[in-house]
């Protein structure tokens, strides 16, 4: 099975734009909607693909194998679901949730700026 590479790239661009907007805003509705869009893509009814087909009528100059994107398609909803669960439970990965003290090497001298800030608190 062959796929139009323009459709794949436009769907990836739309997904990246939505996820960039998710980073800027602090809501839950947009990530849930994006997870639903990604899940629909797994079953074969990608809304982004439908929009692309509605806008672009010309045939592609070249096509590419559709198997790799279809294989990778479930990774999107799985990642979105993991992010939503992490957001709902406020669980951060260990590297992101670590404090500055936990990241500093043992027996290190604190930076003067951080020591003075700690005294003010």
JOMOHU-V245361 format. One record per pair of residues at least 12 apart in sequence whose C-alpha atoms are under 10 Angstrom apart, sorted by the first residue. I is the first residue (numbers start at 0). GAP is how many residues later the second one is. D is the distance in Angstrom with one decimal. If there is no record, write none. Layout:
I,GAP,D ; I,GAP,D
This chain:
0,62,9.7 ; 0,63,8.5 ; 0,64,6.3 ; 0,65,5.8 ; 0,66,7.3 ; 1,60,9.5 ; 1,61,6.0 ; 1,62,5.4 ; 1,63,4.8 ; 1,64,5.1 ; 1,65,8.2 ; 2,57,9.1 ; 2,59,9.0 ; 2,60,5.5 ; 2,61,5.4 ; 2,62,6.1 ; 2,63,5.1 ; 2,64,8.9 ; 2,66,9.1 ; 3,45,10.0 ; 3,55,8.3 ; 3,56,6.1 ; 3,57,8.8 ; 3,58,7.4 ; 3,59,5.1 ; 3,60,6.6 ; 3,61,8.9 ; 3,62,8.4 ; 4,55,7.8 ; 4,56,9.5 ; 4,57,7.8 ; 4,58,6.1 ; 4,59,6.4 ; 4,60,9.1 ; 4,61,9.0 ; 5,43,9.9 ; 5,46,8.7 ; 5,50,9.4 ; 5,54,7.5 ; 5,55,9.8 ; 5,56,9.5 ; 5,57,8.9 ; 6,41,8.2 ; 6,42,6.2 ; 6,43,9.3 ; 6,44,9.4 ; 6,45,6.2 ; 6,46,7.9 ; 6,49,9.0 ; 6,53,9.4 ; 7,40,9.0 ; 7,41,7.8 ; 7,44,9.4 ; 7,56,9.9 ; 7,58,9.4 ; 7,61,8.1 ; 9,38,7.7 ; 9,39,8.2 ; 9,41,9.7 ; 9,42,7.4 ; 10,27,9.9 ; 10,30,9.9 ; 10,35,8.7 ; 10,36,8.8 ; 10,37,5.4 ; 10,38,6.6 ; 10,39,9.9 ; 10,40,9.3 ; 10,41,8.1 ; 11,36,8.9 ; 12,35,9.8 ; 13,34,7.4 ; 14,19,7.6 ; 14,20,10.0 ; 14,22,9.1 ; 14,23,8.6 ; 14,33,8.7 ; 14,61,9.6 ; 17,12,7.8 ; 17,13,8.3 ; 17,15,9.7 ; 17,16,7.3 ; 18,12,7.5 ; 18,15,7.9 ; 18,61,9.9 ; 21,12,9.4 ; 27,56,7.9 ; 27,59,8.6 ; 27,60,8.9 ; 30,49,7.2 ; 30,50,9.0 ; 30,52,8.7 ; 30,53,7.4 ; 31,45,9.8 ; 31,48,7.9 ; 31,49,8.4 ; 31,51,10.0 ; 31,52,7.5 ; 32,47,10.0 ; 33,42,9.3 ; 33,43,8.4 ; 33,46,7.8 ; 34,41,7.5 ; 34,42,5.3 ; 34,43,8.4 ; 34,44,8.6 ; 34,45,5.5 ; 34,46,6.9 ; 34,48,9.8 ; 34,49,8.9 ; 35,41,7.5 ; 35,44,9.1 ; 35,45,9.7 ; 36,39,9.6 ; 36,40,8.4 ; 37,35,7.7 ; 37,36,7.9 ; 37,37,9.0 ; 37,38,6.0 ; 37,39,5.4 ; 37,40,9.1 ; 37,41,10.0 ; 37,42,8.5 ; 38,34,8.5 ; 38,35,7.4 ; 38,36,9.6 ; 38,37,7.7 ; 38,38,5.4 ; 38,39,8.7 ; 38,41,9.5 ; 38,42,9.9 ; 39,33,9.9 ; 39,34,10.0 ; 39,37,9.1 ; 40,29,9.0 ; 40,32,7.1 ; 40,33,8.4 ; 40,35,9.3 ; 40,36,9.1 ; 41,28,7.6 ; 41,29,9.3 ; 41,30,9.3 ; 41,31,5.8 ; 41,32,5.9 ; 41,33,9.4 ; 41,34,8.9 ; 41,35,8.3 ; 42,27,9.9 ; 42,30,9.4 ; 42,31,9.4 ; 43,26,9.1 ; 43,29,9.8
